[in-house]
Amino acid sequence: MSTVTTPCDLASTAPPGHRRPALDWRIRFGVLSLIWGFSFLLIKVGTDGYAPFQVTLGRLVFGTAVLAVAMAVKRERLPRGARTWGHLAVAALLLNALPFSLFAYAELTIPSTLAGICNATSPLWGMALSMVALSEDRPTRLRVAGLGLGFLGVLTALGAWQGFSGLDATGTALALLASLCYPIGWIYVRRTLAGTGHSHLSLTGAQLLLATVQLAVVTPLFTSLPTHFPLVPLLAVTALGALGTGLAVLIQYGLVAEVGPTTAQMVTYFIPVIATAAGVAVLGEPLAWSTPIGAVTVLAGAALTQARGRR
């Protein structure tokens, strides 16, 4: 969901021999925005029939299957080396298993629209963390202002002036924690997996495989095997995995290779808009005036955190 879910943004240019896809990158950008925007709706529908861990496990199984097919077609092999696999296991936890599960649990008690807005705070968390963890990423006045504006937008979307009335604190906290996982994972990947010599498709496939294994171990400990399999939630989980995880990762990989990570990550700013529209139009979720105002403010702040200005 967030654009920092895989190691594919470690490279900003296409590799030698890379063939430009026939479909224009702007179209693929729009498709990626729609896929990730609707992911929050699919999570909500999935949790109507299955436990959150089961939704996440199904999502990872179908997503990993798509990546496995892509690797087979391109004759890619999984990476080698215990050290690389160890780092990928941590990345899988921080970028896939943990945030996916947190969002699924969060949407038991909060609307998918709010979950989408919480997801948009990832660039804000990333900017705050990078100032501490990445010595080359120094703050500027403009970016600090963006950080403040973004979190003001979060408070607006949550209705802080009303004392957060009607808001489920636990669900909201889980969604915000999920969005925090992405930049933590991205910083970890940037520090440990850059320059490993493995292809990004190979790293991503291994990462999703490890996340699937992690959920396969955890899920039976906290859930029991479903006695029946509701069709609509099952279809939602299948789409969430095959499209929202597997296909989305492949599209993101292609965009990063073609137009660079900065442009590719702009998809983050469209996700909450689509998530809000989908939640209201399809699920009939309520929409207070503060939700779109807060979302726009969050996105404006996030955009400023990516700007380069004078210190």
C-alpha positions as CSV (number, residue, x, y, z in Angstrom):
1,M,0.0,0.0,0.0
2,S,2.6,2.4,0.8
3,T,5.2,2.8,-1.9
4,V,8.0,1.7,0.3
5,T,7.0,-1.9,0.6
6,T,9.8,-3.6,-1.3
7,P,13.5,-3.1,-2.0
8,C,12.8,-2.1,-5.6
9,D,13.3,1.6,-4.9
10,L,17.0,1.0,-4.2
11,A,17.6,1.6,-7.9
12,S,16.5,4.7,-9.8
13,T,17.4,3.7,-13.3
14,A,16.6,0.9,-15.7
15,P,19.2,-1.9,-15.9
16,P,21.1,-2.5,-19.1
17,G,18.9,-4.1,-21.7
18,H,15.7,-3.0,-20.0
19,R,12.9,-2.8,-22.5
20,R,10.5,0.0,-22.1
21,P,6.9,-1.3,-21.6
22,A,4.4,-0.7,-24.3
23,L,1.9,0.8,-21.9
24,D,2.7,4.4,-21.0
25,W,4.0,4.9,-17.5
26,R,1.3,7.4,-16.7
27,I,-1.3,4.8,-17.3
28,R,0.5,2.3,-15.2
29,F,0.9,5.0,-12.5
30,G,-2.9,5.5,-12.5
31,V,-3.6,1.7,-12.3
32,L,-1.2,1.4,-9.4
33,S,-3.0,4.3,-7.6
34,L,-6.3,2.6,-8.1
35,I,-5.1,-0.8,-7.0
36,W,-3.5,0.5,-3.8
37,G,-6.4,2.9,-3.1
38,F,-8.9,0.1,-3.3
39,S,-6.8,-2.1,-1.1
40,F,-8.2,-0.6,2.0
41,L,-11.7,-1.4,0.8
42,L,-10.6,-5.0,0.1
43,I,-9.2,-5.3,3.6
44,K,-12.5,-4.2,5.1
45,V,-14.5,-6.7,3.0
46,G,-12.0,-9.5,3.8
47,T,-12.2,-9.0,7.5
48,D,-16.0,-9.3,7.3
49,G,-15.5,-13.0,6.7
50,Y,-12.0,-13.9,8.0
51,A,-9.8,-13.0,10.9
52,P,-7.2,-10.3,10.3
53,F,-4.3,-12.7,10.4
54,Q,-6.1,-14.9,7.9
55,V,-6.7,-12.0,5.6
56,T,-3.0,-11.0,5.8
57,L,-1.8,-14.6,5.2
58,G,-4.1,-15.0,2.2
59,R,-2.9,-11.7,0.8
60,L,0.7,-12.8,1.1
61,V,0.1,-16.2,-0.4
62,F,-1.6,-14.8,-3.5
63,G,0.9,-12.0,-3.8
64,T,3.9,-14.3,-3.5
65,A,2.3,-16.6,-6.1
66,V,2.2,-13.7,-8.6
67,L,5.9,-12.8,-7.9
68,A,6.8,-16.5,-8.3
69,V,5.2,-16.6,-11.7
70,A,7.0,-13.4,-12.7
71,M,10.4,-14.8,-11.5
72,A,9.8,-18.0,-13.5
73,V,8.9,-16.1,-16.6
74,K,12.1,-14.0,-16.3
75,R,14.1,-16.9,-15.1
76,E,15.1,-15.1,-11.9
77,R,16.5,-17.0,-9.0
78,L,16.1,-16.4,-5.3
79,P,19.1,-14.6,-3.7
80,R,21.8,-16.6,-1.9
81,G,23.6,-16.0,1.3
82,A,22.5,-16.3,4.9
83,R,23.2,-12.7,5.6
84,T,21.0,-11.5,2.8
85,W,18.2,-13.8,3.8
86,G,18.5,-12.5,7.4
87,H,18.1,-8.9,6.3
88,L,15.2,-9.9,4.1
89,A,13.5,-11.6,7.0
90,V,13.6,-8.3,8.9
91,A,12.4,-6.4,5.9
92,A,9.6,-8.8,5.4
93,L,8.4,-8.3,8.9
94,L,8.7,-4.5,8.8
95,L,7.3,-3.9,5.3
96,N,4.8,-6.7,4.8
97,A,3.8,-9.0,7.7
98,L,3.5,-6.4,10.4
99,P,1.9,-3.4,8.7
100,F,-0.4,-5.6,6.6
101,S,-1.6,-7.3,9.9
102,L,-1.9,-4.0,11.7
103,F,-4.1,-2.5,9.0
104,A,-6.3,-5.6,9.0
105,Y,-6.8,-5.4,12.7
106,A,-7.3,-1.6,12.5
107,E,-10.1,-1.9,10.0
108,L,-12.1,-4.1,12.4
109,T,-13.0,-0.9,14.2
110,I,-12.2,2.1,11.9
111,P,-13.5,2.9,8.4
112,S,-11.4,2.1,5.4
113,T,-11.3,5.8,4.6
114,L,-9.5,6.6,7.8
115,A,-7.1,3.7,7.3
116,G,-6.2,5.2,3.9
117,I,-5.5,8.6,5.4
118,C,-3.4,7.1,8.1
119,N,-1.4,5.3,5.4
120,A,-0.6,8.7,3.8
121,T,1.3,9.7,7.0
122,S,4.2,7.3,5.9
123,P,6.2,10.1,4.2
124,L,5.8,12.2,7.3
125,W,7.1,9.5,9.6
126,G,9.8,8.8,7.0
127,M,11.0,12.4,7.0
128,A,11.1,12.5,10.8
129,L,13.0,9.2,11.0
130,S,15.5,10.0,8.2
131,M,16.6,13.1,9.9
132,V,17.8,10.9,12.8
133,A,18.8,7.7,11.0
134,L,20.3,9.0,7.7
135,S,23.1,11.4,8.0
136,E,22.8,12.5,4.4
137,D,19.2,13.5,4.7
138,R,19.3,16.8,6.6
139,P,16.1,18.8,7.4
140,T,15.3,22.1,5.8
141,R,12.9,24.7,7.0
142,L,10.5,23.8,4.3
143,R,10.5,20.1,5.1
144,V,10.1,20.8,8.8
145,A,7.1,23.0,8.0
146,G,5.7,20.2,5.9
147,L,6.1,17.8,8.8
148,G,4.2,20.1,11.1
149,L,1.5,20.7,8.5
150,G,1.1,17.0,7.9
151,F,0.5,16.1,11.5
152,L,-1.9,19.0,11.8
153,G,-3.8,17.4,9.0
154,V,-3.8,14.1,10.9
155,L,-5.3,15.9,13.9
156,T,-7.9,17.5,11.6
157,A,-8.9,14.2,10.0
158,L,-9.2,12.6,13.5
159,G,-11.4,15.5,14.8
160,A,-9.0,16.5,17.6
161,W,-11.0,19.7,18.4
162,Q,-14.0,17.5,19.3
163,G,-11.9,15.3,21.6
164,F,-11.7,12.6,19.0
165,S,-15.4,11.9,19.6
166,G,-16.7,8.7,18.0
167,L,-13.2,7.6,17.1
168,D,-11.8,4.2,18.0
169,A,-8.5,5.0,19.5
170,T,-7.1,1.5,19.3
171,G,-7.9,1.0,15.6
172,T,-6.5,4.4,14.7
173,A,-3.3,3.8,16.7
174,L,-2.9,0.5,14.9
175,A,-3.3,2.1,11.5
176,L,-0.8,4.9,12.4
177,L,1.6,2.3,13.7
178,A,1.3,0.4,10.4
179,S,2.2,3.5,8.4
180,L,5.2,4.0,10.7
181,C,6.5,0.5,9.9
182,Y,7.0,1.4,6.2
183,P,9.7,4.1,6.7
184,I,11.4,2.1,9.4
185,G,11.6,-0.8,7.0
186,W,12.7,1.4,4.1
187,I,15.6,2.8,6.2
188,Y,16.6,-0.7,7.2
189,V,16.5,-1.9,3.6
190,R,18.5,1.1,2.4
191,R,21.2,0.4,5.0
192,T,21.5,-3.3,4.6
193,L,20.4,-4.5,1.1
194,A,21.7,-1.7,-1.2
195,G,24.4,-3.0,-3.5
196,T,23.9,-6.7,-2.8
197,G,24.1,-7.5,-6.5
198,H,20.8,-9.3,-6.6
199,S,18.0,-8.2,-8.9
200,H,15.2,-6.3,-7.2
201,L,12.6,-8.8,-8.4
202,S,14.6,-11.6,-6.8
203,L,14.8,-9.6,-3.5
204,T,11.2,-8.7,-3.6
205,G,10.1,-12.3,-4.3
206,A,12.2,-13.6,-1.4
207,Q,10.9,-10.9,0.9
208,L,7.2,-11.8,0.2
209,L,8.0,-15.4,0.6
210,L,9.5,-14.8,4.0
211,A,6.6,-12.7,5.0
212,T,4.3,-15.5,4.0
213,V,6.2,-18.0,6.1
214,Q,6.1,-15.6,9.1
215,L,2.3,-15.3,8.8
216,A,1.9,-19.0,8.3
217,V,3.6,-19.6,11.6
218,V,1.8,-16.9,13.5
219,T,-1.8,-17.3,12.2
220,P,-2.5,-20.8,13.6
221,L,-1.5,-19.5,17.0
222,F,-4.1,-16.8,17.1
223,T,-6.9,-18.1,14.9
224,S,-8.7,-21.3,14.2
225,L,-9.3,-22.8,10.8
226,P,-12.5,-21.3,9.2
227,T,-15.5,-23.7,9.3
228,H,-16.8,-22.1,6.1
229,F,-15.4,-19.8,3.4
230,P,-17.6,-16.8,2.6
231,L,-17.2,-16.1,-1.2
232,V,-17.2,-12.3,-1.3
233,P,-14.5,-11.9,1.5
234,L,-12.5,-14.7,-0.2
235,L,-12.6,-12.9,-3.5
236,A,-11.6,-9.7,-1.7
237,V,-8.6,-11.4,-0.1
238,T,-7.6,-13.0,-3.5
239,A,-7.7,-9.6,-5.2
240,L,-5.9,-7.9,-2.3
241,G,-3.1,-10.4,-2.7
242,A,-2.9,-11.0,-6.5
243,L,-3.5,-7.3,-7.4
244,G,-2.8,-5.2,-4.3
245,T,0.4,-7.0,-3.5
246,G,1.7,-9.1,-6.4
247,L,0.7,-7.1,-9.5
248,A,1.2,-3.8,-7.7
249,V,4.8,-4.6,-6.7
250,L,5.5,-5.5,-10.4
251,I,4.0,-2.2,-11.6
252,Q,5.9,-0.3,-9.0
253,Y,9.1,-2.1,-9.9
254,G,8.6,-1.1,-13.5
255,L,7.9,2.5,-12.7
256,V,10.9,2.9,-10.5
257,A,13.1,1.4,-13.3
258,E,11.6,3.8,-15.9
259,V,11.0,7.1,-14.2
260,G,12.9,6.8,-10.9
261,P,11.8,6.3,-7.3
262,T,10.9,10.0,-6.6
263,T,8.2,10.1,-9.4
264,A,7.0,6.5,-8.6
265,Q,6.5,7.4,-4.9
266,M,4.1,10.2,-5.9
267,V,1.5,7.5,-6.0
268,T,1.3,7.9,-2.2
269,Y,-0.6,11.2,-2.6
270,F,-3.4,9.6,-4.7
271,I,-4.0,6.6,-2.4
272,P,-6.0,8.3,0.3
273,V,-8.2,10.1,-2.2
274,I,-9.1,6.9,-3.9
275,A,-9.5,5.0,-0.6
276,T,-11.9,7.7,0.6
277,A,-13.9,7.7,-2.6
278,A,-14.1,3.9,-2.6
279,G,-15.1,3.7,1.1
280,V,-17.9,6.2,0.7
281,A,-19.2,5.1,-2.7
282,V,-19.0,1.3,-2.3
283,L,-19.2,0.7,1.4
284,G,-21.3,3.7,2.3
285,E,-18.9,4.9,5.0
286,P,-19.8,8.2,6.5
287,L,-17.7,11.2,5.5
288,A,-17.4,14.3,7.7
289,W,-16.1,17.5,6.3
290,S,-12.9,17.2,8.4
291,T,-11.9,14.0,6.7
292,P,-11.2,15.4,3.2
293,I,-9.8,18.6,4.7
294,G,-7.5,16.7,6.9
295,A,-6.5,14.4,4.0
296,V,-5.6,17.3,1.8
297,T,-3.6,18.9,4.6
298,V,-1.7,15.6,5.2
299,L,-0.9,15.3,1.5
300,A,0.3,18.9,1.3
301,G,2.6,18.4,4.3
302,A,3.9,15.1,2.9
303,A,4.7,16.9,-0.4
304,L,6.6,19.6,1.4
305,T,8.7,17.0,3.3
306,Q,9.9,15.7,-0.1
307,A,10.9,19.2,-1.3
308,R,14.5,20.5,-1.3
309,G,14.8,24.0,0.0
310,R,17.2,26.2,1.9
311,R,18.0,25.2,5.5
